[in-house]
Amino acid sequence: MVKFRSFLTATVAGVAALTGAAQAQTAAPNAAYVNAPVVNRIPDARKPSGHCGIFQTCASTKIGLSRGDFMVRLSGVGVLPQDRDSNVKLNGQTLNGVHTSTTNQAMPELTVEYFITDNLSVDLIATSTRHEVAAHGAAVGGTLDVGSAWVLPPTVTFAWHFRPNKRFNPYVGVGATAMWFHSMHGALHGTQLNSGFTGGPAVNVGFDYQLVGNWFFNADVKQIFVRMHAWEKGAPIDGLAGRAGSHITAHESLDPTVVSAGIAYRF
């Protein structure tokens, strides 16, 4: 009986010890949780900035060109008259073997362009260049300086773009040009140089390349087909008539090649 009582006492003591250990283990984490600092509100995650610099390509930047885009381009342009053929007359008589030539010129050029569809755009170029005109041939004593003129050739072109929404976008186009000649001066004292309004078709080929953000590089070559009608009258011209009132007329196929390269911005 004594042994059984001792065994029961030992068993109760062991169960009590185990229960106390379990309670201690459970109480420890709860105590740590209760004693931890309380956070009233979890801070929001930092939102990415929506600002995109003018010289940056961001996630919101549209790649390539497409319908609704409006571009303004500033280029350097070279105007290269081809002088394919000419006819020069003195007082109504053709001067055989005499032809005219017009100098090349380089100037800035402004272009505005609008995309009607993803592939089709219309653009207008405007610039003004100054050219020297000369006559060549035995009848004029070799080379004769005729004068100078400024020309304003606004050109409208419709272009077909092959790769809309791509960084590199080549195109071809057709259009028309009109030419006004102004600020004309005869080279000889007392002479007056004049020219009529003219115009003709134009074709072109080129490409746009997206550099960064909405900035593009453009290269373009246009071939314009126009004839120039000019006349000069006034003082005597040595080697031609030798008397006052000489009247010279010239018809020339200028057919200038217009080469340009520049930077454009899309709005």
C-alpha positions as CSV (number, residue, x, y, z in Angstrom):
1,M,0.0,0.0,0.0
2,V,2.8,2.3,0.8
3,K,4.5,1.5,-2.5
4,F,1.3,2.3,-4.4
5,R,0.9,5.6,-2.6
6,S,4.5,6.5,-3.3
7,F,4.1,5.7,-7.0
8,L,0.9,7.7,-7.3
9,T,2.6,10.7,-5.6
10,A,5.5,10.5,-8.0
11,T,3.2,10.3,-11.0
12,V,1.2,13.3,-10.0
13,A,4.4,15.3,-9.5
14,G,5.7,14.4,-12.9
15,V,2.4,15.4,-14.6
16,A,2.5,18.7,-12.8
17,A,6.1,19.3,-13.9
18,L,5.3,18.6,-17.5
19,T,2.2,20.8,-17.5
20,G,4.2,23.7,-16.0
21,A,6.9,23.4,-18.7
22,A,4.2,23.5,-21.5
23,Q,2.6,26.5,-20.0
24,A,6.0,28.3,-19.8
25,Q,6.7,27.6,-23.5
26,T,3.3,28.9,-24.5
27,A,3.5,32.0,-22.3
28,A,7.0,33.0,-23.6
29,P,5.9,33.8,-27.3
30,N,2.7,35.4,-26.1
31,A,4.7,37.6,-23.8
32,A,7.0,38.5,-26.6
33,Y,4.1,39.4,-28.9
34,V,2.4,41.5,-26.2
35,N,5.6,43.4,-25.4
36,A,6.3,44.1,-29.1
37,P,5.7,47.7,-30.3
38,V,2.3,48.2,-32.0
39,V,2.2,49.5,-35.6
40,N,-0.9,51.7,-36.1
41,R,-0.6,51.7,-40.0
42,I,1.5,49.8,-42.5
43,P,3.2,52.4,-44.8
44,D,2.2,52.4,-48.4
45,A,4.6,51.1,-51.0
46,R,6.5,53.9,-52.9
47,K,4.8,54.6,-56.2
48,P,6.9,55.2,-59.3
49,S,7.1,58.8,-60.5
50,G,4.9,59.6,-63.6
51,H,7.3,62.3,-64.8
52,C,9.2,61.6,-68.0
53,G,11.9,64.1,-69.0
54,I,11.9,65.6,-72.5
55,F,15.2,63.7,-73.3
56,Q,14.1,60.4,-71.8
57,T,12.5,57.3,-73.1
58,C,10.1,56.0,-70.5
59,A,7.6,53.2,-70.2
60,S,4.9,55.6,-71.4
61,T,6.8,56.8,-74.5
62,K,5.3,55.6,-77.7
63,I,7.7,53.8,-80.0
64,G,7.7,54.9,-83.6
65,L,5.2,57.1,-85.6
66,S,1.6,56.5,-86.3
67,R,-1.8,58.1,-86.9
68,G,-2.4,61.4,-85.2
69,D,1.3,62.3,-84.7
70,F,2.3,65.9,-85.5
71,M,6.0,66.6,-86.1
72,V,8.1,69.8,-86.4
73,R,11.5,69.3,-88.0
74,L,14.5,71.6,-88.4
75,S,17.0,70.5,-91.0
76,G,20.0,71.6,-92.9
77,V,19.1,71.5,-96.7
78,G,21.3,71.6,-99.8
79,V,19.6,72.7,-103.1
80,L,21.5,71.3,-106.1
81,P,20.1,72.6,-109.4
82,Q,20.7,70.1,-112.2
83,D,20.5,72.6,-115.1
84,R,19.6,69.8,-117.5
85,D,19.0,72.0,-120.5
86,S,18.5,75.7,-121.4
87,N,17.7,78.0,-124.2
88,V,19.0,81.5,-124.4
89,K,17.8,84.2,-126.8
90,L,19.0,87.8,-127.5
91,N,16.3,90.1,-128.8
92,G,14.3,87.0,-129.9
93,Q,17.2,85.3,-131.7
94,T,18.5,82.0,-130.2
95,L,22.2,82.0,-129.2
96,N,23.5,78.7,-130.3
97,G,25.9,76.9,-128.0
98,V,24.9,79.2,-125.0
99,H,23.5,77.7,-121.8
100,T,22.9,78.9,-118.3
101,S,23.9,77.5,-114.9
102,T,22.7,78.1,-111.3
103,T,24.9,77.7,-108.2
104,N,24.2,75.2,-105.4
105,Q,23.2,76.6,-102.0
106,A,22.7,75.4,-98.4
107,M,20.2,76.8,-95.9
108,P,18.1,75.9,-92.9
109,E,14.7,74.3,-93.6
110,L,11.5,74.1,-91.5
111,T,9.1,71.1,-92.0
112,V,5.8,70.3,-90.4
113,E,4.3,66.8,-90.8
114,Y,1.0,65.2,-89.8
115,F,0.2,61.5,-89.9
116,I,-3.3,60.9,-91.5
117,T,-3.0,57.2,-90.9
118,D,-0.3,54.9,-89.5
119,N,1.3,54.7,-93.0
120,L,0.3,58.0,-94.7
121,S,1.5,61.4,-93.8
122,V,1.5,64.9,-95.4
123,D,4.3,67.4,-94.9
124,L,5.1,71.0,-95.9
125,I,8.6,72.3,-96.3
126,A,9.6,75.9,-96.4
127,T,13.0,77.5,-97.0
128,S,14.5,80.2,-99.2
129,T,17.9,80.0,-100.9
130,R,20.0,82.5,-102.9
131,H,21.5,81.4,-106.2
132,E,23.9,83.0,-108.8
133,V,23.0,82.6,-112.5
134,A,25.6,82.6,-115.3
135,A,25.6,82.1,-119.0
136,H,28.3,80.1,-120.8
137,G,29.3,79.9,-124.5
138,A,31.4,81.5,-127.2
139,A,28.6,84.0,-128.0
140,V,29.0,85.6,-124.5
141,G,32.7,85.5,-124.5
142,G,33.1,82.3,-122.4
143,T,31.2,83.0,-119.1
144,L,28.9,85.9,-118.4
145,D,27.6,86.6,-114.9
146,V,23.8,87.2,-115.3
147,G,22.8,88.0,-111.8
148,S,21.4,86.5,-108.6
149,A,18.0,85.6,-107.2
150,W,16.4,84.2,-104.1
151,V,13.9,81.4,-104.5
152,L,11.1,80.3,-102.2
153,P,10.0,76.7,-103.1
154,P,7.3,75.5,-100.7
155,T,6.7,71.8,-101.3
156,V,3.8,69.6,-100.2
157,T,4.5,65.8,-100.1
158,F,2.4,62.8,-99.3
159,A,4.6,60.0,-98.0
160,W,4.0,56.3,-97.4
161,H,5.7,54.9,-94.3
162,F,6.6,51.3,-94.4
163,R,7.2,50.6,-90.6
164,P,4.8,52.4,-88.4
165,N,5.3,52.1,-84.6
166,K,9.0,51.1,-85.2
167,R,12.1,53.1,-84.4
168,F,13.4,52.9,-87.9
169,N,10.7,54.0,-90.5
170,P,11.6,54.4,-94.2
171,Y,9.2,56.1,-96.6
172,V,8.7,57.2,-100.2
173,G,6.5,60.1,-101.3
174,V,5.1,62.2,-104.1
175,G,4.0,65.8,-104.2
176,A,4.2,69.2,-105.8
177,T,6.3,72.4,-105.5
178,A,5.8,76.0,-106.4
179,M,8.6,78.5,-106.9
180,W,8.6,82.2,-106.3
181,F,11.8,84.2,-107.3
182,H,12.4,87.4,-105.3
183,S,15.1,89.9,-104.6
184,M,16.5,89.5,-108.1
185,H,19.5,91.5,-109.2
186,G,21.2,91.8,-112.6
187,A,25.0,91.6,-112.7
188,L,25.5,94.3,-115.3
189,H,25.1,97.9,-114.4
190,G,21.7,99.2,-115.5
191,T,20.2,95.8,-116.1
192,Q,17.1,94.3,-114.4
193,L,16.7,90.5,-113.9
194,N,13.2,89.1,-113.7
195,S,11.6,85.6,-113.5
196,G,8.1,84.2,-113.7
197,F,6.4,82.0,-111.2
198,T,6.8,78.2,-111.8
199,G,6.0,74.9,-110.3
200,G,6.1,71.1,-110.9
201,P,6.0,67.6,-109.4
202,A,8.3,66.3,-106.8
203,V,9.2,62.8,-105.5
204,N,11.2,61.9,-102.4
205,V,12.6,59.1,-100.3
206,G,13.9,59.1,-96.7
207,F,13.6,57.7,-93.2
208,D,12.9,58.6,-89.6
209,Y,14.7,57.1,-86.7
210,Q,13.6,57.6,-83.1
211,L,16.6,58.7,-81.0
212,V,15.2,59.2,-77.5
213,G,11.8,60.1,-76.2
214,N,9.9,62.0,-78.9
215,W,13.0,63.1,-80.7
216,F,13.7,61.7,-84.2
217,F,16.5,62.0,-86.8
218,N,15.4,62.4,-90.4
219,A,17.2,62.2,-93.7
220,D,15.5,63.0,-97.0
221,V,16.2,63.4,-100.7
222,K,13.7,65.1,-103.0
223,Q,13.8,65.4,-106.8
224,I,11.9,68.4,-108.0
225,F,11.0,68.9,-111.7
226,V,10.6,72.6,-112.6
227,R,11.6,75.0,-115.5
228,M,12.7,78.6,-115.0
229,H,11.7,81.4,-117.3
230,A,13.9,84.5,-116.8
231,W,14.7,87.7,-118.7
232,E,17.1,90.6,-118.4
233,K,17.1,93.9,-120.2
234,G,18.8,97.2,-120.0
235,A,22.4,98.2,-120.7
236,P,24.6,97.1,-123.7
237,I,26.2,93.7,-123.4
238,D,29.7,93.4,-124.8
239,G,30.1,90.6,-127.2
240,L,26.4,90.3,-127.8
241,A,24.9,93.4,-129.4
242,G,27.0,96.3,-128.3
243,R,24.0,98.6,-128.0
244,A,21.6,99.7,-125.3
245,G,18.3,98.0,-124.8
246,S,19.5,94.4,-125.3
247,H,16.8,91.9,-124.2
248,I,17.9,88.5,-123.1
249,T,15.5,85.6,-122.3
250,A,16.3,82.2,-120.9
251,H,14.4,79.0,-120.4
252,E,16.1,76.5,-118.1
253,S,15.2,73.1,-116.6
254,L,16.4,73.7,-113.0
255,D,15.2,70.3,-111.7
256,P,16.9,70.7,-108.3
257,T,17.8,67.8,-106.1
258,V,17.1,68.8,-102.5
259,V,19.0,66.9,-99.8
260,S,18.3,67.4,-96.1
261,A,19.1,66.0,-92.7
262,G,17.8,67.2,-89.3
263,I,16.1,66.7,-86.0
264,A,12.3,66.4,-85.4
265,Y,10.1,66.5,-82.4
266,R,6.8,64.8,-82.1
267,F,3.9,66.5,-80.3
